């Protein structure tokens, strides 16, 4: 789906939403892999850009499970739109993202690259120093609002598999 821009203040809420979906403790993994055995890999991604980027869900599954897997993804995304996330789940996502951000910036080269790109993109070279504060300001209401904003947009589905694998192309 169409995502957000780098300058959209909602990108921090989107980042938190993606964190609730992804990883081994994320909703997609726990529900679709652990509970329903519909896939061997699943994750959500958001890519922000100068122009609106994208929000995506990737899943590796077998051809005979494609339709059920797509239905499962749709159910989880709709639940986010309808119900949002509970406070505890948001707090776990925020802690994870803050830790990952700090680890990612431990090397001098990573900090230099981040600062250069932030400046190039018009965010200011010290923008990365605001990440923790802006992420901490995200509320459960913000996540629910951004879920409605992003997850109700037109979806494009691409299915790569053996000949005869099919599914919806756009929903």
BELCOR-V725456 format. One record per pair of residues at least 24 apart in sequence whose ideal C-beta (glycine too) atoms are under 6 Angstrom apart, sorted by sequence separation. I is the first residue (numbers start at 1). J is the second residue. D is the distance in Angstrom with one decimal. If there is no record, write none. Layout:
BEGIN
I_J_D ; I_J_D
END
This chain:
BEGIN
18_44_4.9 ; 38_65_5.1 ; 18_46_4.9 ; 38_68_5.8 ; 39_69_5.8 ; 101_131_5.3 ; 38_69_4.5 ; 14_46_5.1 ; 38_72_5.7 ; 98_132_5.2 ; 11_48_5.2 ; 97_135_5.7 ; 32_72_4.8 ; 94_135_5.5 ; 6_48_4.8 ; 3_46_5.4 ; 4_48_5.4 ; 5_52_5.5 ; 3_52_5.7 ; 27_76_5.4 ; 2_52_5.2 ; 3_53_4.0 ; 90_140_5.5 ; 3_54_4.6 ; 3_55_4.6 ; 87_140_5.7 ; 1_55_4.9 ; 85_140_5.9 ; 84_140_5.4 ; 85_143_5.2 ; 84_143_5.5 ; 84_144_3.2 ; 20_85_5.2 ; 81_147_4.9 ; 80_147_4.3 ; 81_148_5.3 ; 20_89_5.4 ; 81_151_5.2 ; 20_93_5.0 ; 19_93_3.7 ; 77_151_4.9 ; 16_93_4.8 ; 19_96_5.7 ; 19_97_5.4 ; 55_150_5.2 ; 70_167_5.9 ; 63_161_5.1 ; 63_162_5.8 ; 66_167_5.4 ; 63_165_4.8 ; 6_121_5.4 ; 12_134_4.7 ; 16_138_5.0 ; 12_135_5.1 ; 13_138_4.8 ; 12_138_5.2 ; 17_143_5.1 ; 16_143_5.7 ; 13_142_4.0 ; 13_143_5.2 ; 17_147_5.9 ; 14_146_5.2 ; 13_146_4.1 ; 10_146_4.9 ; 2_153_5.2 ; 1_153_4.5 ; 1_155_5.3
END
